[in-house]
């Protein structure tokens, strides 16, 4: 199931917090990322793109990926909990079956993020 988390990201006043729904996701990394080694991190914030309904322009948003175990240990694919950083992002589009494309640092490629819950 999805997780709820508290965050003070996004320029809110101290003490103000918002509840963020985090979703379990499977991240399939490109071979350009797998070959030199997967990230040895437990949290990343990187640009990500949603495919637009009907083939329109894609929406780009910062996506937080939190890993219980780093991808370097999990392998490919990796499991993470994901959510957008800002309130204005289309949080409702992170639902089971949705696909988000995550910019991979240092590869100029994209990982496929499949939302599981």
Secondary structure by P-SEA (a helix, b strand, c coil): cbbbbbbccccccccbbbbbbbbbbbbbbcaaaaaaccccccbbbbbbbcccccccbbbbbbbbbbbccccccccccbbbbbbbcccccccccccccbbbbbbbccccbbbbbbbcc
